[in-house]
Amino acid sequence: MSNRTVPLLTPEEQKKFWPFRPSQWRSEWRTEPGLTKLGVILLALMLFSGCVLFACGQAPLAWILVVAPIVVGLIIILVAAARLTYACLRFACRKTGVAAIWGRIRLSVYGFVAYVFWISVCLMLFVAALPYIEAGPTAGFYAFTNGVSPKRVTVNKKPHDCEFSTAPMGSKHCHYEAHAQRFPGTDSPPYAEPSLWVFYEKIED
């Protein structure tokens, strides 16, 4: 039987703890790219300049120079805390056997979630389009293109006297074009929303 000690955390999980280990800050700092070091130096200079401006009484600019480095520092701390939480969750899942179970059912869960997601998207699109469908093709089209509720669209009946089959049968040398006129809403319901009037204009060919 081997007496080899199994580490509590994997190397990847141990890396998540370095922001909370001051002894590792120097080694981590050496491996950081030059752009990151330059950014840290600029933030430190901004913080120092803000403190100096506070002492000189220039509060508005000082606030900007002081708050910006503090916000960046808080973001860094929150990211480190999130990585630490993630490492702890991975450790707990591995020790309790949840990770092994997840490895077996992961693809099935992903497939089910994707199925539910697309079904939900289709249902939401259908529910959103239903009022326009119920209003009819003409009213639905003009309501959608003009940003008006389908209930607030009035469509005049299109005349048929220019059609070929209308008596006397034959070409009438005319046609009708649809026009939409928008009316602003009022301050009182049920006319608070804008309305749309669709009418037809006779055009001689």
mmCIF file of the C-alpha atoms, coordinates in Angstrom:
data_MODEL
# 
_entry.id   MODEL 
# 
loop_
_atom_site.group_PDB 
_atom_site.id 
_atom_site.type_symbol 
_atom_site.label_atom_id 
_atom_site.label_alt_id 
_atom_site.label_comp_id 
_atom_site.label_asym_id 
_atom_site.label_entity_id 
_atom_site.label_seq_id 
_atom_site.pdbx_PDB_ins_code 
_atom_site.Cartn_x 
_atom_site.Cartn_y 
_atom_site.Cartn_z 
_atom_site.occupancy 
_atom_site.B_iso_or_equiv 
_atom_site.pdbx_formal_charge 
_atom_site.auth_seq_id 
_atom_site.auth_comp_id 
_atom_site.auth_asym_id 
_atom_site.auth_atom_id 
_atom_site.pdbx_PDB_model_num 
ATOM 1   C CA . MET A 1 1   ? 0.000   0.000  0.000   1.00 0.00 ? 1   MET A CA 1 
ATOM 2   C CA . SER A 1 2   ? 1.359   3.419  -0.933  1.00 0.00 ? 2   SER A CA 1 
ATOM 3   C CA . ASN A 1 3   ? 1.846   5.988  1.827   1.00 0.00 ? 3   ASN A CA 1 
ATOM 4   C CA . ARG A 1 4   ? 1.652   8.856  -0.652  1.00 0.00 ? 4   ARG A CA 1 
ATOM 5   C CA . THR A 1 5   ? -0.434  11.719 0.719   1.00 0.00 ? 5   THR A CA 1 
ATOM 6   C CA . VAL A 1 6   ? -3.196  12.919 -1.548  1.00 0.00 ? 6   VAL A CA 1 
ATOM 7   C CA . PRO A 1 7   ? -3.223  16.755 -1.657  1.00 0.00 ? 7   PRO A CA 1 
ATOM 8   C CA . LEU A 1 8   ? -6.346  18.445 -0.399  1.00 0.00 ? 8   LEU A CA 1 
ATOM 9   C CA . LEU A 1 9   ? -6.565  20.747 -3.437  1.00 0.00 ? 9   LEU A CA 1 
ATOM 10  C CA . THR A 1 10  ? -5.434  20.277 -7.019  1.00 0.00 ? 10  THR A CA 1 
ATOM 11  C CA . PRO A 1 11  ? -2.668  22.588 -8.335  1.00 0.00 ? 11  PRO A CA 1 
ATOM 12  C CA . GLU A 1 12  ? -5.249  24.499 -10.354 1.00 0.00 ? 12  GLU A CA 1 
ATOM 13  C CA . GLU A 1 13  ? -7.365  25.083 -7.250  1.00 0.00 ? 13  GLU A CA 1 
ATOM 14  C CA . GLN A 1 14  ? -4.342  26.101 -5.172  1.00 0.00 ? 14  GLN A CA 1 
ATOM 15  C CA . LYS A 1 15  ? -3.563  28.874 -7.667  1.00 0.00 ? 15  LYS A CA 1 
ATOM 16  C CA . LYS A 1 16  ? -6.880  30.497 -6.821  1.00 0.00 ? 16  LYS A CA 1 
ATOM 17  C CA . PHE A 1 17  ? -5.628  31.281 -3.296  1.00 0.00 ? 17  PHE A CA 1 
ATOM 18  C CA . TRP A 1 18  ? -2.547  33.322 -4.211  1.00 0.00 ? 18  TRP A CA 1 
ATOM 19  C CA . PRO A 1 19  ? -4.238  36.764 -3.853  1.00 0.00 ? 19  PRO A CA 1 
ATOM 20  C CA . PHE A 1 20  ? -4.814  35.894 -0.186  1.00 0.00 ? 20  PHE A CA 1 
ATOM 21  C CA . ARG A 1 21  ? -1.213  34.790 0.411   1.00 0.00 ? 21  ARG A CA 1 
ATOM 22  C CA . PRO A 1 22  ? 1.105   37.808 0.815   1.00 0.00 ? 22  PRO A CA 1 
ATOM 23  C CA . SER A 1 23  ? 4.113   35.485 0.642   1.00 0.00 ? 23  SER A CA 1 
ATOM 24  C CA . GLN A 1 24  ? 3.292   34.731 -3.006  1.00 0.00 ? 24  GLN A CA 1 
ATOM 25  C CA . TRP A 1 25  ? 2.648   38.297 -4.112  1.00 0.00 ? 25  TRP A CA 1 
ATOM 26  C CA . ARG A 1 26  ? 6.286   38.912 -5.037  1.00 0.00 ? 26  ARG A CA 1 
ATOM 27  C CA . SER A 1 27  ? 6.575   35.778 -7.191  1.00 0.00 ? 27  SER A CA 1 
ATOM 28  C CA . GLU A 1 28  ? 3.265   36.486 -8.884  1.00 0.00 ? 28  GLU A CA 1 
ATOM 29  C CA . TRP A 1 29  ? 4.294   40.097 -9.501  1.00 0.00 ? 29  TRP A CA 1 
ATOM 30  C CA . ARG A 1 30  ? 7.427   38.935 -11.314 1.00 0.00 ? 30  ARG A CA 1 
ATOM 31  C CA . THR A 1 31  ? 5.392   36.836 -13.733 1.00 0.00 ? 31  THR A CA 1 
ATOM 32  C CA . GLU A 1 32  ? 2.903   39.613 -14.536 1.00 0.00 ? 32  GLU A CA 1 
ATOM 33  C CA . PRO A 1 33  ? 3.243   41.205 -18.004 1.00 0.00 ? 33  PRO A CA 1 
ATOM 34  C CA . GLY A 1 34  ? 4.708   44.686 -18.289 1.00 0.00 ? 34  GLY A CA 1 
ATOM 35  C CA . LEU A 1 35  ? 1.375   46.224 -19.276 1.00 0.00 ? 35  LEU A CA 1 
ATOM 36  C CA . THR A 1 36  ? -0.191  45.057 -16.021 1.00 0.00 ? 36  THR A CA 1 
ATOM 37  C CA . LYS A 1 37  ? 2.676   46.484 -13.985 1.00 0.00 ? 37  LYS A CA 1 
ATOM 38  C CA . LEU A 1 38  ? 2.372   49.793 -15.828 1.00 0.00 ? 38  LEU A CA 1 
ATOM 39  C CA . GLY A 1 39  ? -1.345  49.894 -15.049 1.00 0.00 ? 39  GLY A CA 1 
ATOM 40  C CA . VAL A 1 40  ? -0.734  49.280 -11.344 1.00 0.00 ? 40  VAL A CA 1 
ATOM 41  C CA . ILE A 1 41  ? 1.902   52.038 -11.266 1.00 0.00 ? 41  ILE A CA 1 
ATOM 42  C CA . LEU A 1 42  ? -0.499  54.475 -12.973 1.00 0.00 ? 42  LEU A CA 1 
ATOM 43  C CA . LEU A 1 43  ? -3.251  53.653 -10.482 1.00 0.00 ? 43  LEU A CA 1 
ATOM 44  C CA . ALA A 1 44  ? -0.865  54.206 -7.592  1.00 0.00 ? 44  ALA A CA 1 
ATOM 45  C CA . LEU A 1 45  ? 0.169   57.571 -9.063  1.00 0.00 ? 45  LEU A CA 1 
ATOM 46  C CA . MET A 1 46  ? -3.487  58.534 -9.508  1.00 0.00 ? 46  MET A CA 1 
ATOM 47  C CA . LEU A 1 47  ? -4.215  57.678 -5.877  1.00 0.00 ? 47  LEU A CA 1 
ATOM 48  C CA . PHE A 1 48  ? -1.190  59.667 -4.677  1.00 0.00 ? 48  PHE A CA 1 
ATOM 49  C CA . SER A 1 49  ? -2.126  62.650 -6.876  1.00 0.00 ? 49  SER A CA 1 
ATOM 50  C CA . GLY A 1 50  ? -5.698  62.539 -5.578  1.00 0.00 ? 50  GLY A CA 1 
ATOM 51  C CA . CYS A 1 51  ? -4.497  62.668 -1.975  1.00 0.00 ? 51  CYS A CA 1 
ATOM 52  C CA . VAL A 1 52  ? -2.248  65.641 -2.801  1.00 0.00 ? 52  VAL A CA 1 
ATOM 53  C CA . LEU A 1 53  ? -5.128  67.477 -4.509  1.00 0.00 ? 53  LEU A CA 1 
ATOM 54  C CA . PHE A 1 54  ? -7.334  66.814 -1.484  1.00 0.00 ? 54  PHE A CA 1 
ATOM 55  C CA . ALA A 1 55  ? -4.706  68.456 0.660   1.00 0.00 ? 55  ALA A CA 1 
ATOM 56  C CA . CYS A 1 56  ? -4.642  71.433 -1.745  1.00 0.00 ? 56  CYS A CA 1 
ATOM 57  C CA . GLY A 1 57  ? -8.427  71.827 -1.635  1.00 0.00 ? 57  GLY A CA 1 
ATOM 58  C CA . GLN A 1 58  ? -9.214  70.714 -5.207  1.00 0.00 ? 58  GLN A CA 1 
ATOM 59  C CA . ALA A 1 59  ? -11.898 68.241 -4.230  1.00 0.00 ? 59  ALA A CA 1 
ATOM 60  C CA . PRO A 1 60  ? -13.743 67.567 -7.560  1.00 0.00 ? 60  PRO A CA 1 
ATOM 61  C CA . LEU A 1 61  ? -10.667 66.362 -9.464  1.00 0.00 ? 61  LEU A CA 1 
ATOM 62  C CA . ALA A 1 62  ? -9.289  64.681 -6.350  1.00 0.00 ? 62  ALA A CA 1 
ATOM 63  C CA . TRP A 1 63  ? -12.418 62.554 -6.019  1.00 0.00 ? 63  TRP A CA 1 
ATOM 64  C CA . ILE A 1 64  ? -11.943 61.189 -9.542  1.00 0.00 ? 64  ILE A CA 1 
ATOM 65  C CA . LEU A 1 65  ? -8.273  60.376 -8.979  1.00 0.00 ? 65  LEU A CA 1 
ATOM 66  C CA . VAL A 1 66  ? -8.990  58.667 -5.659  1.00 0.00 ? 66  VAL A CA 1 
ATOM 67  C CA . VAL A 1 67  ? -12.185 56.789 -6.526  1.00 0.00 ? 67  VAL A CA 1 
ATOM 68  C CA . ALA A 1 68  ? -10.905 55.291 -9.818  1.00 0.00 ? 68  ALA A CA 1 
ATOM 69  C CA . PRO A 1 69  ? -8.017  53.279 -8.235  1.00 0.00 ? 69  PRO A CA 1 
ATOM 70  C CA . ILE A 1 70  ? -10.276 52.207 -5.368  1.00 0.00 ? 70  ILE A CA 1 
ATOM 71  C CA . VAL A 1 71  ? -12.918 50.901 -7.797  1.00 0.00 ? 71  VAL A CA 1 
ATOM 72  C CA . VAL A 1 72  ? -10.282 48.996 -9.776  1.00 0.00 ? 72  VAL A CA 1 
ATOM 73  C CA . GLY A 1 73  ? -8.907  47.531 -6.542  1.00 0.00 ? 73  GLY A CA 1 
ATOM 74  C CA . LEU A 1 74  ? -12.385 46.425 -5.465  1.00 0.00 ? 74  LEU A CA 1 
ATOM 75  C CA . ILE A 1 75  ? -12.933 44.756 -8.839  1.00 0.00 ? 75  ILE A CA 1 
ATOM 76  C CA . ILE A 1 76  ? -9.652  42.870 -8.459  1.00 0.00 ? 76  ILE A CA 1 
ATOM 77  C CA . ILE A 1 77  ? -10.643 41.747 -4.949  1.00 0.00 ? 77  ILE A CA 1 
ATOM 78  C CA . LEU A 1 78  ? -14.092 40.631 -6.128  1.00 0.00 ? 78  LEU A CA 1 
ATOM 79  C CA . VAL A 1 79  ? -12.583 38.663 -9.007  1.00 0.00 ? 79  VAL A CA 1 
ATOM 80  C CA . ALA A 1 80  ? -10.159 36.967 -6.618  1.00 0.00 ? 80  ALA A CA 1 
ATOM 81  C CA . ALA A 1 81  ? -13.009 36.171 -4.232  1.00 0.00 ? 81  ALA A CA 1 
ATOM 82  C CA . ALA A 1 82  ? -15.039 34.719 -7.100  1.00 0.00 ? 82  ALA A CA 1 
ATOM 83  C CA . ARG A 1 83  ? -12.119 32.531 -8.170  1.00 0.00 ? 83  ARG A CA 1 
ATOM 84  C CA . LEU A 1 84  ? -11.673 31.376 -4.581  1.00 0.00 ? 84  LEU A CA 1 
ATOM 85  C CA . THR A 1 85  ? -15.375 30.539 -4.301  1.00 0.00 ? 85  THR A CA 1 
ATOM 86  C CA . TYR A 1 86  ? -15.170 28.598 -7.553  1.00 0.00 ? 86  TYR A CA 1 
ATOM 87  C CA . ALA A 1 87  ? -12.189 26.613 -6.254  1.00 0.00 ? 87  ALA A CA 1 
ATOM 88  C CA . CYS A 1 88  ? -14.020 25.810 -3.012  1.00 0.00 ? 88  CYS A CA 1 
ATOM 89  C CA . LEU A 1 89  ? -17.085 24.640 -4.921  1.00 0.00 ? 89  LEU A CA 1 
ATOM 90  C CA . ARG A 1 90  ? -14.964 22.407 -7.135  1.00 0.00 ? 90  ARG A CA 1 
ATOM 91  C CA . PHE A 1 91  ? -13.280 20.925 -4.060  1.00 0.00 ? 91  PHE A CA 1 
ATOM 92  C CA . ALA A 1 92  ? -16.636 20.287 -2.358  1.00 0.00 ? 92  ALA A CA 1 
ATOM 93  C CA . CYS A 1 93  ? -18.088 18.705 -5.499  1.00 0.00 ? 93  CYS A CA 1 
ATOM 94  C CA . ARG A 1 94  ? -15.066 16.470 -5.933  1.00 0.00 ? 94  ARG A CA 1 
ATOM 95  C CA . LYS A 1 95  ? -15.042 15.278 -2.337  1.00 0.00 ? 95  LYS A CA 1 
ATOM 96  C CA . THR A 1 96  ? -18.768 14.611 -2.169  1.00 0.00 ? 96  THR A CA 1 
ATOM 97  C CA . GLY A 1 97  ? -18.882 12.759 -5.480  1.00 0.00 ? 97  GLY A CA 1 
ATOM 98  C CA . VAL A 1 98  ? -21.042 15.386 -7.157  1.00 0.00 ? 98  VAL A CA 1 
ATOM 99  C CA . ALA A 1 99  ? -18.320 16.052 -9.731  1.00 0.00 ? 99  ALA A CA 1 
ATOM 100 C CA . ALA A 1 100 ? -18.301 12.397 -10.831 1.00 0.00 ? 100 ALA A CA 1 
ATOM 101 C CA . ILE A 1 101 ? -22.085 12.365 -11.158 1.00 0.00 ? 101 ILE A CA 1 
ATOM 102 C CA . TRP A 1 102 ? -21.999 15.650 -13.059 1.00 0.00 ? 102 TRP A CA 1 
ATOM 103 C CA . GLY A 1 103 ? -19.432 14.238 -15.466 1.00 0.00 ? 103 GLY A CA 1 
ATOM 104 C CA . ARG A 1 104 ? -21.849 11.441 -16.379 1.00 0.00 ? 104 ARG A CA 1 
ATOM 105 C CA . ILE A 1 105 ? -24.982 13.552 -16.807 1.00 0.00 ? 105 ILE A CA 1 
ATOM 106 C CA . ARG A 1 106 ? -23.426 16.806 -18.037 1.00 0.00 ? 106 ARG A CA 1 
ATOM 107 C CA . LEU A 1 107 ? -24.174 16.328 -21.743 1.00 0.00 ? 107 LEU A CA 1 
ATOM 108 C CA . SER A 1 108 ? -27.755 15.269 -21.023 1.00 0.00 ? 108 SER A CA 1 
ATOM 109 C CA . VAL A 1 109 ? -28.304 18.319 -18.810 1.00 0.00 ? 109 VAL A CA 1 
ATOM 110 C CA . TYR A 1 110 ? -26.802 20.656 -21.421 1.00 0.00 ? 110 TYR A CA 1 
ATOM 111 C CA . GLY A 1 111 ? -29.074 19.160 -24.074 1.00 0.00 ? 111 GLY A CA 1 
ATOM 112 C CA . PHE A 1 112 ? -32.153 19.517 -21.882 1.00 0.00 ? 112 PHE A CA 1 
ATOM 113 C CA . VAL A 1 113 ? -31.297 23.123 -20.972 1.00 0.00 ? 113 VAL A CA 1 
ATOM 114 C CA . ALA A 1 114 ? -30.754 23.985 -24.652 1.00 0.00 ? 114 ALA A CA 1 
ATOM 115 C CA . TYR A 1 115 ? -34.090 22.345 -25.523 1.00 0.00 ? 115 TYR A CA 1 
ATOM 116 C CA . VAL A 1 116 ? -35.949 24.292 -22.803 1.00 0.00 ? 116 VAL A CA 1 
ATOM 117 C CA . PHE A 1 117 ? -34.195 27.524 -23.824 1.00 0.00 ? 117 PHE A CA 1 
ATOM 118 C CA . TRP A 1 118 ? -35.197 27.317 -27.496 1.00 0.00 ? 118 TRP A CA 1 
ATOM 119 C CA . ILE A 1 119 ? -38.737 26.231 -26.640 1.00 0.00 ? 119 ILE A CA 1 
ATOM 120 C CA . SER A 1 120 ? -39.006 29.251 -24.318 1.00 0.00 ? 120 SER A CA 1 
ATOM 121 C CA . VAL A 1 121 ? -37.655 31.575 -27.018 1.00 0.00 ? 121 VAL A CA 1 
ATOM 122 C CA . CYS A 1 122 ? -40.193 30.241 -29.548 1.00 0.00 ? 122 CYS A CA 1 
ATOM 123 C CA . LEU A 1 123 ? -43.043 30.615 -27.059 1.00 0.00 ? 123 LEU A CA 1 
ATOM 124 C CA . MET A 1 124 ? -42.055 34.197 -26.208 1.00 0.00 ? 124 MET A CA 1 
ATOM 125 C CA . LEU A 1 125 ? -41.837 35.113 -29.896 1.00 0.00 ? 125 LEU A CA 1 
ATOM 126 C CA . PHE A 1 126 ? -45.237 33.550 -30.534 1.00 0.00 ? 126 PHE A CA 1 
ATOM 127 C CA . VAL A 1 127 ? -46.831 35.361 -27.587 1.00 0.00 ? 127 VAL A CA 1 
ATOM 128 C CA . ALA A 1 128 ? -45.290 38.649 -28.742 1.00 0.00 ? 128 ALA A CA 1 
ATOM 129 C CA . ALA A 1 129 ? -46.508 38.152 -32.322 1.00 0.00 ? 129 ALA A CA 1 
ATOM 130 C CA . LEU A 1 130 ? -49.993 36.886 -31.398 1.00 0.00 ? 130 LEU A CA 1 
ATOM 131 C CA . PRO A 1 131 ? -51.666 40.348 -31.130 1.00 0.00 ? 131 PRO A CA 1 
ATOM 132 C CA . TYR A 1 132 ? -50.344 41.276 -34.590 1.00 0.00 ? 132 TYR A CA 1 
ATOM 133 C CA . ILE A 1 133 ? -51.553 37.972 -36.048 1.00 0.00 ? 133 ILE A CA 1 
ATOM 134 C CA . GLU A 1 134 ? -55.017 38.372 -34.537 1.00 0.00 ? 134 GLU A CA 1 
ATOM 135 C CA . ALA A 1 135 ? -55.280 41.935 -35.874 1.00 0.00 ? 135 ALA A CA 1 
ATOM 136 C CA . GLY A 1 136 ? -54.978 40.693 -39.458 1.00 0.00 ? 136 GLY A CA 1 
ATOM 137 C CA . PRO A 1 137 ? -52.239 41.043 -42.054 1.00 0.00 ? 137 PRO A CA 1 
ATOM 138 C CA . THR A 1 138 ? -52.829 44.722 -42.906 1.00 0.00 ? 138 THR A CA 1 
ATOM 139 C CA . ALA A 1 139 ? -53.394 46.042 -39.387 1.00 0.00 ? 139 ALA A CA 1 
ATOM 140 C CA . GLY A 1 140 ? -50.642 43.813 -37.975 1.00 0.00 ? 140 GLY A CA 1 
ATOM 141 C CA . PHE A 1 141 ? -48.128 44.992 -40.576 1.00 0.00 ? 141 PHE A CA 1 
ATOM 142 C CA . TYR A 1 142 ? -48.781 48.706 -40.048 1.00 0.00 ? 142 TYR A CA 1 
ATOM 143 C CA . ALA A 1 143 ? -48.909 48.322 -36.259 1.00 0.00 ? 143 ALA A CA 1 
ATOM 144 C CA . PHE A 1 144 ? -45.529 46.593 -36.245 1.00 0.00 ? 144 PHE A CA 1 
ATOM 145 C CA . THR A 1 145 ? -43.821 48.963 -38.709 1.00 0.00 ? 145 THR A CA 1 
ATOM 146 C CA . ASN A 1 146 ? -45.156 52.097 -36.963 1.00 0.00 ? 146 ASN A CA 1 
ATOM 147 C CA . GLY A 1 147 ? -44.705 50.959 -33.373 1.00 0.00 ? 147 GLY A CA 1 
ATOM 148 C CA . VAL A 1 148 ? -48.398 51.161 -32.503 1.00 0.00 ? 148 VAL A CA 1 
ATOM 149 C CA . SER A 1 149 ? -50.525 48.687 -30.570 1.00 0.00 ? 149 SER A CA 1 
ATOM 150 C CA . PRO A 1 150 ? -52.607 46.521 -32.930 1.00 0.00 ? 150 PRO A CA 1 
ATOM 151 C CA . LYS A 1 151 ? -55.705 47.478 -30.921 1.00 0.00 ? 151 LYS A CA 1 
ATOM 152 C CA . ARG A 1 152 ? -55.130 51.119 -31.856 1.00 0.00 ? 152 ARG A CA 1 
ATOM 153 C CA . VAL A 1 153 ? -55.033 50.559 -35.634 1.00 0.00 ? 153 VAL A CA 1 
ATOM 154 C CA . THR A 1 154 ? -58.079 51.317 -37.771 1.00 0.00 ? 154 THR A CA 1 
ATOM 155 C CA . VAL A 1 155 ? -58.076 50.047 -41.350 1.00 0.00 ? 155 VAL A CA 1 
ATOM 156 C CA . ASN A 1 156 ? -60.567 51.328 -43.888 1.00 0.00 ? 156 ASN A CA 1 
ATOM 157 C CA . LYS A 1 157 ? -62.088 48.801 -46.252 1.00 0.00 ? 157 LYS A CA 1 
ATOM 158 C CA . LYS A 1 158 ? -60.285 48.747 -49.582 1.00 0.00 ? 158 LYS A CA 1 
ATOM 159 C CA . PRO A 1 159 ? -62.595 49.649 -52.487 1.00 0.00 ? 159 PRO A CA 1 
ATOM 160 C CA . HIS A 1 160 ? -62.881 47.200 -55.369 1.00 0.00 ? 160 HIS A CA 1 
ATOM 161 C CA . ASP A 1 161 ? -64.047 49.485 -58.160 1.00 0.00 ? 161 ASP A CA 1 
ATOM 162 C CA . CYS A 1 162 ? -60.593 49.419 -59.811 1.00 0.00 ? 162 CYS A CA 1 
ATOM 163 C CA . GLU A 1 163 ? -60.447 45.643 -60.071 1.00 0.00 ? 163 GLU A CA 1 
ATOM 164 C CA . PHE A 1 164 ? -60.679 44.003 -63.501 1.00 0.00 ? 164 PHE A CA 1 
ATOM 165 C CA . SER A 1 165 ? -63.615 41.773 -62.548 1.00 0.00 ? 165 SER A CA 1 
ATOM 166 C CA . THR A 1 166 ? -65.743 44.655 -61.225 1.00 0.00 ? 166 THR A CA 1 
ATOM 167 C CA . ALA A 1 167 ? -68.613 45.602 -63.553 1.00 0.00 ? 167 ALA A CA 1 
ATOM 168 C CA . PRO A 1 168 ? -68.226 46.779 -66.176 1.00 0.00 ? 168 PRO A CA 1 
ATOM 169 C CA . MET A 1 169 ? -65.570 44.103 -66.617 1.00 0.00 ? 169 MET A CA 1 
ATOM 170 C CA . GLY A 1 170 ? -62.246 45.344 -67.966 1.00 0.00 ? 170 GLY A CA 1 
ATOM 171 C CA . SER A 1 171 ? -59.338 47.553 -67.117 1.00 0.00 ? 171 SER A CA 1 
ATOM 172 C CA . LYS A 1 172 ? -60.299 50.615 -65.096 1.00 0.00 ? 172 LYS A CA 1 
ATOM 173 C CA . HIS A 1 173 ? -56.875 52.304 -65.425 1.00 0.00 ? 173 HIS A CA 1 
ATOM 174 C CA . CYS A 1 174 ? -56.697 52.952 -61.692 1.00 0.00 ? 174 CYS A CA 1 
ATOM 175 C CA . HIS A 1 175 ? -55.521 51.396 -58.462 1.00 0.00 ? 175 HIS A CA 1 
ATOM 176 C CA . TYR A 1 176 ? -55.547 52.093 -54.742 1.00 0.00 ? 176 TYR A CA 1 
ATOM 177 C CA . GLU A 1 177 ? -52.531 52.803 -52.556 1.00 0.00 ? 177 GLU A CA 1 
ATOM 178 C CA . ALA A 1 178 ? -52.582 52.396 -48.786 1.00 0.00 ? 178 ALA A CA 1 
ATOM 179 C CA . HIS A 1 179 ? -51.461 55.261 -46.541 1.00 0.00 ? 179 HIS A CA 1 
ATOM 180 C CA . ALA A 1 180 ? -51.064 55.392 -42.781 1.00 0.00 ? 180 ALA A CA 1 
ATOM 181 C CA . GLN A 1 181 ? -51.693 58.451 -40.656 1.00 0.00 ? 181 GLN A CA 1 
ATOM 182 C CA . ARG A 1 182 ? -50.497 58.498 -37.072 1.00 0.00 ? 182 ARG A CA 1 
ATOM 183 C CA . PHE A 1 183 ? -52.327 60.344 -34.323 1.00 0.00 ? 183 PHE A CA 1 
ATOM 184 C CA . PRO A 1 184 ? -50.691 61.158 -30.974 1.00 0.00 ? 184 PRO A CA 1 
ATOM 185 C CA . GLY A 1 185 ? -52.297 59.866 -27.814 1.00 0.00 ? 185 GLY A CA 1 
ATOM 186 C CA . THR A 1 186 ? -53.998 61.927 -25.154 1.00 0.00 ? 186 THR A CA 1 
ATOM 187 C CA . ASP A 1 187 ? -53.290 62.185 -21.453 1.00 0.00 ? 187 ASP A CA 1 
ATOM 188 C CA . SER A 1 188 ? -56.341 60.194 -20.429 1.00 0.00 ? 188 SER A CA 1 
ATOM 189 C CA . PRO A 1 189 ? -57.034 56.491 -20.991 1.00 0.00 ? 189 PRO A CA 1 
ATOM 190 C CA . PRO A 1 190 ? -58.095 54.657 -23.081 1.00 0.00 ? 190 PRO A CA 1 
ATOM 191 C CA . TYR A 1 191 ? -56.649 57.072 -25.651 1.00 0.00 ? 191 TYR A CA 1 
ATOM 192 C CA . ALA A 1 192 ? -53.267 57.613 -24.019 1.00 0.00 ? 192 ALA A CA 1 
ATOM 193 C CA . GLU A 1 193 ? -51.502 55.468 -26.639 1.00 0.00 ? 193 GLU A CA 1 
ATOM 194 C CA . PRO A 1 194 ? -50.983 56.748 -30.193 1.00 0.00 ? 194 PRO A CA 1 
ATOM 195 C CA . SER A 1 195 ? -53.339 55.459 -32.866 1.00 0.00 ? 195 SER A CA 1 
ATOM 196 C CA . LEU A 1 196 ? -53.012 54.743 -36.571 1.00 0.00 ? 196 LEU A CA 1 
ATOM 197 C CA . TRP A 1 197 ? -55.473 55.186 -39.389 1.00 0.00 ? 197 TRP A CA 1 
ATOM 198 C CA . VAL A 1 198 ? -54.909 53.221 -42.602 1.00 0.00 ? 198 VAL A CA 1 
ATOM 199 C CA . PHE A 1 199 ? -56.816 54.491 -45.613 1.00 0.00 ? 199 PHE A CA 1 
ATOM 200 C CA . TYR A 1 200 ? -56.704 53.943 -49.361 1.00 0.00 ? 200 TYR A CA 1 
ATOM 201 C CA . GLU A 1 201 ? -56.139 56.608 -52.003 1.00 0.00 ? 201 GLU A CA 1 
ATOM 202 C CA . LYS A 1 202 ? -57.353 56.145 -55.562 1.00 0.00 ? 202 LYS A CA 1 
ATOM 203 C CA . ILE A 1 203 ? -54.595 56.647 -58.125 1.00 0.00 ? 203 ILE A CA 1 
ATOM 204 C CA . GLU A 1 204 ? -55.407 57.084 -61.824 1.00 0.00 ? 204 GLU A CA 1 
ATOM 205 C CA . ASP A 1 205 ? -53.018 55.169 -64.098 1.00 0.00 ? 205 ASP A CA 1 
# 
